[in-house]
Amino acid sequence: MKSNEEEEDIPEVDITINNVVSTFRTRCHLNLRQIATQGFNVVYKRELGMVTMKLRYPKISANICSSGKITVSGAHSYDDAKKGARRIARILQNLGFKVKFTDFRVINVLGNVDCPFGIKISQFTEHYRGVCSYEPELHPGATYRYKEAKATLKIFQTGALTILAPSISNVQLAVEHIYPLVFEFKKEKPVKDR
């Protein structure tokens, strides 16, 4: 019975997905100079050997390599990432390339959680020393590695959590794992005077 009462004391939080990074292949060679001269919203980065193309909807940025590998970033959901990648492929087809949309996969997801309380970060790090590191001289947040979800979490004194994981479901798993742990080390946020 006590565990149900404890679960009721822990408030729910919202996870905000800030960036979904994905890749796909076109299965054809791409002429970067042609894309740079005939495409729109493009920047030719010759020294890096790629063209960056941006779309307004969904709001994404694509790094296009001549080998046909394309990395898409900036989407806020899996659907937006796939829709943006397919739009990039269609634009390249319209420029005359024989593009085949293949090997689409999400490689990274960045999520955010704002806890309604601050965190005693030094005590938290001391308690979870094996999986957590904190070096305030180098970075203001503690780094917590959650191997089961292949996630890396940055934990800040303000109660902000930043989660980097290979999928949206892994971000969810990481938050469900870490939230009760940081809740034990909560501190009240100072009230701002107006």
N, C-alpha and C positions, 0 to 999 in steps of 0.2 A: 504494500500500500504506500510505503514511503517513496518508492521510486516514481509513482504516478504524480505525487505532490511535487517532487523535485522537477519532473519534466514540465509541469505546469508553470513553475517559476521561471523557466528559461524562455525568454521571448523569441518569437520568430523573426527572421531577418530576410531581406530580399537580396538575391544575387543579381548583380548587374554584369552582363557580358559586354566587355569593351572591345574585344578584338578576336575574330576567328580567322586564323591563317590557314590557307589551304593551297594545294598544288594540283596541277593537272598537266597532261602532255597532249601535244597536237599531232604527234606521229608524222611530222614533216619539218623540213628545214625552213626557218623564217629569215627573210632578208630584213635586217633591222633598219637599214637605210630607207628601204621602201616603206616600212611601217612609220618611220619618223617623218617622211615627206608627205605621205598620203593619208596618214591617220589623223585623228583629232585628239586633243587633250593628251599629247604625248611629249615626253622629254627623252632625248637620245643621250644616253650616258655611254659614250664611246669608250672611255677609259675602263669602265666596268663591264663592257660588252653586253649591254642590255638597254631596253627601252622601257620606260615607265609610262603606263597608260592609266588614266583616272576616269572613273564613271561617277555621275551624279546620283543615279539610282540603280541599284543600291550603291551607297557611297563606299566605293572600294578603290584600291590602288593595285595595279598588276605590274609585276616585274617580268618582262618578256625576254627570254634568252634565245639566241639564234638556233640552239639545239631543239627548241620546241617545248622546253620546260617553262611553265609559267607559275609564278607564285602570287597568290591573291591575298591581300590583307585589308583590314579595316571594316570587315563585315561585323554585324552584331548578332548574327544567328547562323545556324547551319544552312538554312534555306537561302538567306541573303548571300552567303558565300558561294553556294552552288549556282544561284541565279546570276550573280556577277561573273563567275567563271564562264558560264555558258554564253553570256553576252559578249565577253571578250573573244571567245572562240568564234562567235557569229560575226563580229567586226572583222576579225582576221580572214574569215571566209569571204566576206564582202570585198576585202582588199585583194583577193585573187589567190589566196593560199588554200591548199587542199587539206584543211584542218579536220581531224577526227578527234572529238572530245573523249579522251580516255584517262584512266588512272586518277580520277578525282579522289582526293582524300583530305581530310582535315588533319593538320599536323600540330597545331597549337591553339589553345584557347586561353584568353586572359579574362579573368573575372574579378569583380570587386564586391566586398561586403563591408558595410558600415555598421559596426556593433553599437548598440545604444549605451555603451559604457566604455571607459578607458581600460587599459590592460597594464598590470604591473609586470612589465616586460622582463625586468631583471630576475624576479622570482620565477616567472614562467620558464625562462631559459635555463635557470639553475635546476629546476625540477625535471625538465626534459632535455638534459644535457646531451644524451646520445643522438637525438635526431634534430636538435635545434642549436643554432649558433647565433651569437649576438656580439657584434663588435661596433660599439657606438662611435668609435673614432672613424670608421670607414663608411657605415651606413646606419641611418636612424632606426631601421627595422630589424627584427630578428628573422632569420631564415629557418623555416621548419620544412623538412622533407618527409612527405608521406608516401612511402614506397608502394603501398597497395594500390593507390590511384595514380601512381607515377606523377605526383603533383609536387610543386614547390610553392610554399606559402610565405609571404612576407607579412609579418605581424608588427603593427605599429602601436605606440603608447596611446594614441588617440582612439584606438578601437577599430581602425581601418585594417582590413585584410585584403591582400592582393594574391590571387591564385593563378598559377600558370600550370596547365595540365593538357594532355593530348586530346581531350574531348570535353564536350559540355557536361556529359554525365559524370566524368571524373572530377570536374570542378564541383559538382553537386556533392559527390561522395566526400571530397576533401573538406568541404564546408561542414557537412554533417559530422565528420570526424573531429575537426578542430574546435568547433563552437563550444561544446561542453568543456573542453580542456581550457580554453581561454576564459570561460565563464567563471571557473574556479578562482581565477586571478583578476577578477574585475575590480575596478576602482571607479568611483563616481566621477563623471565629467564635470569640470568646473562650470558654473553658471556665468555666462557673459553678461556684463553690465551694459546697459544701453544708454 
